[in-house]
Amino acid sequence: MAHTFNSDKIASLMQESRDHTHRLLDLVISESDLRREPAPGFRPILWHLGHVGAFEEYWILQQLSDDPSISETYGRVFDPIKTPKEDARRLPPIPEIEEYLKLVRGRVLKALATAGDRDHPMLRDGYIFNLVIEHEYQHQETLGYLLQILETGTKRKPEGFGSHRNAADPDQPPADATAATDPGPTPSADSGSMIAIPGGPFELGSRGYPFAYDNEQPPHFIDLPDFRIGKYPVTNAEYAEFIRAGGYQTRSLWDEAGWAWREENRVELPLYWSPGSARFQGADDAGARSQEVFIVQEMFEERPIRPDAPVTGVSWHEARAYARWAGKRLPSEAEWEKAASWDPIAGRKRQFSWGDDEPSPELANFASLNWATTPVSRYPGGRSAYGCWDMTGNVWEWTATVFGGYPGFEAYPYPDYSELWFDGDHRVLKGGAWGTQSPLLRCSFRNFFRARFRHAVAGFRLAAD
C-alpha cells in the first residue's frame, strides 16, 4: 500500500532543523567548550550533533531501508545506552562528524524520494521522518539548557539578537489585555488570579495528527471534577516572596524526598539566581532607597530578575514546596491539559492553547525568538478557551503527575523513548518553553524529567480543588 505524505515538505523541515542545530552550536566560541562536560552528569554539547545523525541513520537507513551500518563506531559512541555519559568525551573531530552527517542525510533523502511507494507501517503519514525531525527538535532543547549552563562570556550573541525582544521587551509596560480579541467564554477568576474550570468529560492525549509519541496515545475521555487553576504561571516576583518568607528553610513545606534533596544540595535559590542589591527611586520616597534583589544569569547576560516573567530553573520539589506555601497545589496533567486545550463551546480539543493555527510570534514565546522568558501577560492572543495565559511556550510547567503510560499504552516504535522512564521518579511537564519548536508546543505533548532536575526551562502554575 502506498503512503501519502509531502516528501518535499519533510525534506525542507529536516534541512531547517539541521540548520538550527548548527546555529546553536555556532554560539559557542571555543571548541574546547563544545567538547567538555558543561556540568557533572551531562554529555558534551558536541555529542548531541553526532547523536541526531546516528539516530537518523538507525531509523531511516537501517530500520526502514535495511541498510548496513555506515559506521559501527558512530553507532556506538553516539548511542546513549551503549556509551555512558562518562565515556562520551572521546569524540571524533568536528569535520569528520560533519562528513558523517552529510553522508547520512544524502542517503536519507534518496530513501525519502521513493518512500511513498513502499508498504511499511512506519511510513504512515510520514511517521518515521517526523520521528527523526521531532527527535532533533528535542535535542535542540537540550542544547539550549546546556548552552545556558556555560558562562555568558563563552558564547556569542546570535545575529539579530534583540530584534524580537524589542517588540516584547520585558522592561516595557505589559501588553494591554483589554485590546485583545475575546478568546471564548468568560471564565470566573478569584482574587488570587485563579480560574474556575467546570468539571465534566474532555479528551486527554493525541490522535496523532500527523504525529504523536507513544506516550501521548491512546487518546481517551476522562471526567474531571471542578477545579481551579492559575490564570498565569508563577512569576519571579511571586517566587521571590517565597524565598524572603523562608520557604527554603521551612521543613513543613517539603516532603521527605524534597527536603533530603534540598539539604544535600544546599539549595536556597532557583538555578542561576544569586543575591544582589540595587538602587532605585521609590514611588513614595523622596530619595533613593535600597532593596535586596536577585540577579539571574540569562543566556547571554546577567541582570536583575524580570518580576513579571515566569520563574524558571526550579525542580519539581521546589514547585511543590511553593504550592504548599501558597496554600494550593500543582495541577495534575489532566487538569493542565483541559485548562489549556479544551474548548467547552465547540466540545473539542485544540492543538495549541489558542486553537489549531500554527504558532506565530504574536501568540507565544517559542523557537528562540527572544532567547529568554517574557512577561506572563505578553500574549493575549495565546489565551486558552478558559482564559488561561501563557500555556503555550515561555516555560515548561511542572505537573503533579508521575510519568507513565495511558490506559492501553503500547510502546512504539521502541521502548527506550517512553517506557524506560516509567520509573516513578519522572514527572510530566507541559506547554513548551521559549526555545521549543512549533510541533512540540502541542498541548498533548508530554515532557518528563526527574523530580530533582533543575536545568530545563521549567516553571509551574498553581491549582486548587
NUZA-930205 format. One record per residue (C-alpha): x negated, y, z negated; residue in three letters. Coordinates in steps of 0.5 Angstrom, whole numbers, plus 500, padded with zeros to 3 digits. Layout:
XYZALA;...
END
This chain:
500500500MET;497507502ALA;497512497HIS;499520498THR;494525495PHE;491531497ASN;484529498SER;481536501ASP;484539494LYS;481533490ILE;474535493ALA;475542492SER;476541485LEU;470537484MET;466542487GLN;469547483GLU;468543477SER;461542478ARG;459549480ASP;462551473HIS;458545469THR;451548473HIS;454555471ARG;454553463LEU;447550463LEU;444556467ASP;446560461LEU;440557457VAL;434561458ILE;429556456SER;429548459GLU;426546452SER;433548449ASP;436544454LEU;432538452ARG;432539444ARG;438537440GLU;442543439PRO;443541432ALA;443534428PRO;447529431GLY;448532438PHE;445530444ARG;441535448PRO;445539453ILE;442537459LEU;444530457TRP;451532459HIS;449534466LEU;447527468GLY;453523464HIS;458527468VAL;454524474GLY;454517471ALA;461517469PHE;463519477GLU;458513480GLU;461508475TYR;468509476TRP;469511483ILE;463507486LEU;462501482GLN;469500480GLN;473503485LEU;469501491SER;465495488ASP;458498490ASP;452496486PRO;449501481SER;445507484ILE;440507478SER;441502472GLU;436507468THR;441512469TYR;447508468GLY;444506461ARG;441513459VAL;447517460PHE;452512457ASP;454514450PRO;455507448ILE;448504451LYS;444510449THR;445512442PRO;444519440LYS;438519437GLU;435516443ASP;438521448ALA;432526448ARG;428522453ARG;431525459LEU;429525467PRO;426531470PRO;432536472ILE;430536479PRO;431528479GLU;438529475ILE;440534481GLU;438529486GLU;442523483TYR;448528482LEU;448530490LYS;447522492LEU;453520488VAL;457526490ARG;456524497GLY;458517497ARG;464519493VAL;466524498LEU;466518503LYS;470514499ALA;475519498LEU;476520505ALA;478513506THR;481512499ALA;489514501GLY;489508506ASP;487503500ARG;491499496ASP;488500489HIS;492501482PRO;487507480MET;489511487LEU;496512485ARG;497520485ASP;489520486GLY;489518478TYR;481515478ILE;479522482PHE;483526477ASN;480522471LEU;473524473VAL;475531474ILE;478532467GLU;472528464HIS;468533467GLU;472539464TYR;472536457GLN;464535457HIS;464543459GLN;468544453GLU;463540449THR;457544453LEU;461550450GLY;460549443TYR;453546444LEU;451553447LEU;455556441GLN;450553436ILE;444556440LEU;441562437GLU;444568441THR;437570444GLY;436563447THR;442565452LYS;443570458ARG;450573459LYS;453571465PRO;454575471GLU;460580470GLY;460579462PHE;465583459GLY;469585465SER;475581463HIS;474583456ARG;475590457ASN;482588459ALA;483584453ALA;478588448ASP;480585441PRO;478592438ASP;483596442GLN;490596440PRO;494590440PRO;499589446ALA;506591446ASP;510585445ALA;517589446THR;514590453ALA;514583455ALA;520579458THR;524575453ASP;522568453PRO;528565452GLY;533564446PRO;531569440THR;528565434PRO;529566427SER;523568423ALA;522569416ASP;518575413SER;512571413GLY;512570420SER;515563421MET;519561426ILE;525556424ALA;525550429ILE;532547429PRO;532539429GLY;534534434GLY;531530439PRO;525532444PHE;521528449GLU;513527446LEU;508525451GLY;507526458SER;510522464ARG;503523468GLY;505529473TYR;500527476PRO;495525471PHE;495524464ALA;491520459TYR;493513456ASP;494516449ASN;499521452GLU;503516454GLN;508513454PRO;513519453PRO;519518448HIS;524522445PHE;524523437ILE;528526433ASP;525531428LEU;529535422PRO;529542422ASP;522545420PHE;519552420ARG;512554424ILE;507559424GLY;509565429LYS;502566430TYR;495562429PRO;492564422VAL;487570423THR;481571421ASN;483577416ALA;488572413GLU;483567412TYR;478572409ALA;483573404GLU;483565402PHE;475566401ILE;476572397ARG;481569393ALA;476563391GLY;479558396GLY;473554397TYR;472554389GLN;479551387THR;479544387ARG;486543386SER;487545394LEU;483540396TRP;484532397ASP;478528394GLU;475527401ALA;475534403GLY;472536396TRP;467531397ALA;465534404TRP;465541401ARG;461539395GLU;456535399GLU;455540405ASN;456546400ARG;461549405VAL;463556403GLU;465560409LEU;467558416PRO;462556421LEU;458561424TYR;460566419TRP;456570414SER;457575409PRO;455582411GLY;457589409SER;460595413ALA;461603412ARG;468605415PHE;472611414GLN;478609410GLY;485612412ALA;487614405ASP;480616403ASP;477623403ALA;470620405GLY;467613407ALA;467607402ARG;464600402SER;468593403GLN;465587404GLU;466584411VAL;464578414PHE;459577420ILE;460572426VAL;456569431GLN;459569437GLU;457566444MET;452572446PHE;452577440GLU;453577432GLU;459582430ARG;464583424PRO;470578425ILE;475581429ARG;481581424PRO;487579429ASP;483574432ALA;485566430PRO;480563425VAL;475558428THR;470554426GLY;474550421VAL;474543419SER;481539418TRP;479539411HIS;479547411GLU;485548414ALA;489543410ARG;486547404ALA;488554406TYR;495551408ALA;496549400ARG;493555398TRP;499559402ALA;504554400GLY;505551406LYS;502545410ARG;499543417LEU;504542422PRO;505534425SER;503533432GLU;510532434ALA;512539430GLU;507543434TRP;509540441GLU;516541440LYS;515548438ALA;510549444ALA;513545450SER;521544448TRP;526549452ASP;532548448PRO;536551453ILE;534547459ALA;534541455GLY;527539458ARG;520540456LYS;515545459ARG;508543461GLN;505549458PHE;508554453SER;511559458TRP;513554463GLY;511550469ASP;507556472ASP;499555473GLU;495558467PRO;493565469SER;489571465PRO;496574464GLU;498568460LEU;493566456ALA;485566454ASN;482560457PHE;477558462ALA;471562459SER;475568462LEU;473572455ASN;467568452TRP;471569445ALA;477569442THR;482574443THR;488577438PRO;493572437VAL;498578440SER;495579446ARG;499575451TYR;507576450PRO;508572457GLY;505566454GLY;510565448ARG;514558448SER;521558448ALA;522558441TYR;518565441GLY;511562438CYS;505566440TRP;498563443ASP;500556443MET;496555450THR;489557450GLY;485561445ASN;483556440VAL;485548439TRP;489547433GLU;489542428TRP;495538426THR;496533420ALA;497527425THR;492522425VAL;490520432PHE;493513434GLY;497510440GLY;504512441TYR;509506441PRO;508502447GLY;501504448PHE;496501453GLU;489502454ALA;488505461TYR;483504464PRO;478503459TYR;479502451PRO;473507449ASP;476513451TYR;482513446SER;483506442GLU;476506440LEU;477512436TRP;484510432PHE;480509426ASP;484513421GLY;479519421ASP;480523427HIS;486528427ARG;490531433VAL;488538436LEU;493541441LYS;493547445GLY;486548448GLY;481554447ALA;478560450TRP;473555454GLY;479550456THR;480549464GLN;487549466SER;489542466PRO;487540459LEU;492546457LEU;498542458ARG;502541451CYS;502534452SER;494533452PHE;491530445ARG;484533443ASN;481529437PHE;476530432PHE;474527425ARG;477531419ALA;470534418ARG;468536425PHE;467544425ARG;463545432HIS;470545436ALA;473552437VAL;479550433ALA;483553428GLY;490552426PHE;497555424ARG;502553418LEU;508549418ALA;514548412ALA;520544411ASP;
END
